[in-house]
């Protein structure tokens, strides 16, 4: 347990950031799973959802939740799947 005031604050800040990062990662995973499920039934609907997925992946990359190549791989695999 931290004793110094700045260390206590650092823990609070890191917990807040972790919560935000976790929600971004969860949103990204949810939209990817939704597209993978939709592709099996309705490809045209999945194509419409693709731009939303790309936005979510790009936001996760921009905020540092995932790395650049990870984002590129996810986008590539999704577009390949929808094709």
N, C-alpha and C positions, 0 to 999 in steps of 0.2 A: 504494500500500500504506500503510495507516495506521501511524503511529508511536506515537501516544498509546494508553495502555492502554484507556481508555474507548471509543475509536473501534474498537479490535479487538473488544471485547466487543459493541459495537453491531452489527458485521458478523456475529458469531456468532449473535446473537439474531435478526437479520433473516433470516438463512438458515434458522434453525429455523422461524420463523413462515411463511416462504415455502413450506417443505416441507409444513407443516400445511395452509396455504391451498390449495396445489396439490392435495393429496389430497382436500380437501373439494370443490373444483371438479370434480375428476375423478370423484368418486363421484356428484355431481349430474348430470354429463353422461352417465355410464354408465346411471343409472336412467332418465333421459329417453330415451336411445336404445333401451333395453330395452323401454320402454312403447310407443314408436313402432313397434318391430318386432312386438310382441305384438298390437297393435291390429289389424294386418292379418289375423291368424289367429284370435285368441280375445279378443273384447272383454270378456267377463266376468273373465278373468284380468287384463286390463289395468286394470279398475276396482279390483280388489283391490290391485294394485301402486301405485295412485294415491296412497294415504295415505302409503306409504313415500317416494314421490317428493316429496310435499308436505313431509314431515318433513325430508328432505335439503335441499330448497330453503330452508326456513325456517331451518335451522341455518346454512346458508351466508350467509343474510342477517343473522342474529343476530350472527355472528362477523365481519361486515364484508367477506366475500369478494365478495358482489354487493350491489347497491343495492336499495332498497325496491321501486321500480317495475319493476326487472328481475325480481325475484322474483315480483311480482304478474303480470307478463306471462307468465312461464314457467308459473306455475300455471294461469292462465287458458287459455293455449293447450293445455296438457295436458288440462284438463277438457273443453275444446271438442272435442279430438281423440277422446277416449274416448266422448263422448256419441253 
